[in-house]
Amino acid sequence: QVQVVESGGGLVQAGGSLRLSCAASGSGFSINYMRWYRRAPGNDRELVATIPRFGGTYLADSVKGRFAISRDNAKNTVYLQMNSLKPEDTGVYFCNVDITTPTSARNYWGQGTQVTVSS
């Protein structure tokens, strides 16, 4: 059974930093794309960053120059380093991963972690 769990959210002042982590647990699978989404209060969920197993990353224009996505394939973990945080970065951040086993391919979501940036 695969589980995807985020951690690292919290309350921070504007200009501060947070690092989110998301780990996929279980066995017998491989992970291709790993993504971070966020949902701000009153808004739809938006894609923040993506990273494939190998290759380049994608960052939304709203976070370029401030956020960075990385992963540790040995640990099945993806990170989102968030610097120069702004109040508009407030929201619930969700991890999303594409997991493949010998018999299936599925997309998994984590439960979300709250990020609150105070002005």
C-alpha positions, 0 to 999 in steps of 0.5 A, a space after each residue: 500500500 502506497 502512502 504519500 505524506 507531506 510535512 514542513 508547513 507552518 506559520 512564518 512571517 513575510 520574507 521568511 522561508 519554509 521547506 516542505 517535504 513529501 515522502 512516498 512509502 511502500 515498496 515495489 514501485 517507481 515514481 516518475 513525476 512529483 508535483 506540488 500544488 497549492 490551494 489558497 483560501 477561496 481559490 482553485 488548486 494551482 500547480 506550483 512546481 513539478 520535477 520528473 525522475 530525471 530532467 528539468 523542473 517546472 516552476 509557476 511564474 508566481 514562485 520563480 526566483 523564490 521557490 525550488 523543487 528537488 527530489 531524492 529518488 533513493 528516499 522517494 521524497 520531493 522537497 519544496 524550498 520556499 524563500 522570500 515568502 509572501 502573504 499570497 503564498 498562504 494556502 494548503 500545499 499538496 504533494 502529487 506523485 505518479 507511481 508505477 508498479 509492475 501491474 498499474 500506474 496511479 496518481 496519488 495525493 497527500 493530505 496537504 500541509 498548511 502554510 501561513 505567511 503573515 504580513 
